[in-house]
Amino acid sequence: REREIMVSRVHKRTSLCRSIQQLRSITNSHARRRTSVILDASEYIRGLKQKLQELNQLAVAAAQNVIDYGPMPMLKVEQQEEGFMIKVLSQRSCQGLLAFILEAFERLGLEVLQARASCVDTFCLEAFGIKENNQGTHLVNARVVEEVVSQAIQNWSEVTKQH
C-alpha cells in the first residue's frame, strides 16, 4: 500500500514537472522555480489578451472604414422610347442617397412615372422617368442623365465622408 502511494506521488510529480516544462516552453520563461514560471505564464496571458483586444479594435475600425468609405454605388441609365430607366445599386444602405438622386431628377426636369427603392441593408433604386411635358427631350439623353445622377452620387459621397 505504501509502495502504491509512493509510486502515485512520483507519477504526480513527474506529470507536474512535465506541465511546468511545457508552460516554461510556451511562455519562453527562463525561471527555475515553479511559482516564477506560473507568474511568467500569467504575464504572458495578460499580454496575449491585450494584443487580442488591440486586434479587435483594429478589426472594428477597419469594418467601419469599409462601411463609411466603401465602393461607390453602381449607376446604369438606359434610354427607352418614352424616357429613361435609371438603376442605382450598392452593397450598403447609403443613407441619404435617395434624396440626392431625386434632386438630380428635378434638375433634369424628369418626371418619375414608376420607381422601386430599397435602402435597408443595401441600396437599390430602379426608376423610370420622362422629361416633364416632353419639352426639350432632344436636349436630354442617357449620357446627360448619367452625368447628372453620377454627380449627385459623388456629392452624396463627399457629404457622407465629412460626417
N, C-alpha and C positions, 0 to 999 in steps of 0.2 A: 504494500500500500504506500509506504514511504517512497519507494522507488518510483511508483507511478506519479506521485506528486512532484518529485524532483524532475522527472522527465517532462512533465507538463510545464513546469516553470522554465525549463531550458527552452522548450518549444516557444513559449510566450516571449521569452527574452530574445530569442533568435528572430522571431517574427517582428518584434518591436524594433530591433536593430535594423532589419531589412527596410521597414517602413521609414525609419528615421533617415536611412541612407538614400532612399528614393526621394524623400522630401528635400534632403540636402542637395541632391542632384537636380531636381526640378527647379528649385529656387536659387540655384547657384550659391548656396551658403557654404562658407568655409569654417563655420563654427564646429567645435568639438562637442560641447555639452548639448544634451537633448533640449533643454529649455531655450538655449540660444538658437538652435535650429528651428524650434517652433516659433520663436519671436521673429526670426528672419522670414519664415513662411507667412506669418500673419502680415508682415510689412509688404511682402511680395503680393499677397492677395489684395491688400489696400491699393497698391499701385495698379494692379490689373483692373480693379473696379473704377479707378479714376480714369484710366485710359478708355475703358468701355463707355463711361459717361461722356467723355470728350468726343468719341466717335459717334455716339448717338446724337449729340448736339450738332456735329458736322452734317450728319445724315439729314436731320430735320432742316437745317439751314439750306442744304442742297435741294431738298424737296420743295421748300418754299420758293427757292430761286427758280426752279422749274415751273412752279405754278404761276409765279409772278411774271416771269420773263420768258415763257415758253415760246414755241414757234408761232408765227403769225397765222391767223385763220386763212383758209384757202378760199379763193373767190373764183367764181365761174359765171360769165354772162353770155347768154345765148340770145341772139336776135331772132324773133319769130315774126310771122306775118303782121300781127297787130301790135306787138310790143316786145318786151324783154323778159326773159326768165333769169332771175338773179339767184345764185346759190352761194351761201357762205357757210363754211364748215370749220369747226375747230374741235380738238380733243379735250378742251377745257370749257368752263362755263362762260367766260368772257363777260363778266358783269358790266353792264352799261353799254355794250357794243351795239345793241339793237337801236338805241336812241341815236347814236352817231350815224348808223346806216339810214334810218328813217329821215334824218335831216338831209342826208345826201340825196335821197329820193326827192325831197321837197325842192332842193336847189336845182335838180334836173327838171323839175316840173312833171315828175312821174306820178301817176295815179295808180295806187296799188289795187288791183282788182281781186287778187287772191293771194293769200300768204299762209305759210305754216312755219311756226317758230318753236324752238325748244332751247331753254337756257339753263337747265338744271345741272346735269353733270357735264354735258358737252354743249356746244353752241351749234345750232343748225337753223338756217333760215332759207326758205325757198319762197320767193315772191315773184308774182307775175304783175308787171306794171306796164301801163301805156302812157304816152305823152298826153297830158291833160288837154282836152278839146282838140286833140290831134293837130295842134298848131306847132309848127317847127319840127315836125317829126324827122324831116330830112337833115336837120342840124344835129340831132342826137342819134348816134349809132352805138352799137355794142361796145366799141372801143372807148367812146366818151363816157358811157355808163360805167365801164370797168375802171377807168381812171378816177372818176369822182368817188365811187364807192371804195376803191383801193385807198384813196387819200383819206377818206373817213375812217377806215380801219387803222391807217397809220396814225392819224390824230388821236384816236382812242388809245392806241398802244402807248403813245408818248404821255398822255394824261395819266394812264394807269401806272406807268413806271414811276411817276413822280410821287405816288401815294404809298 
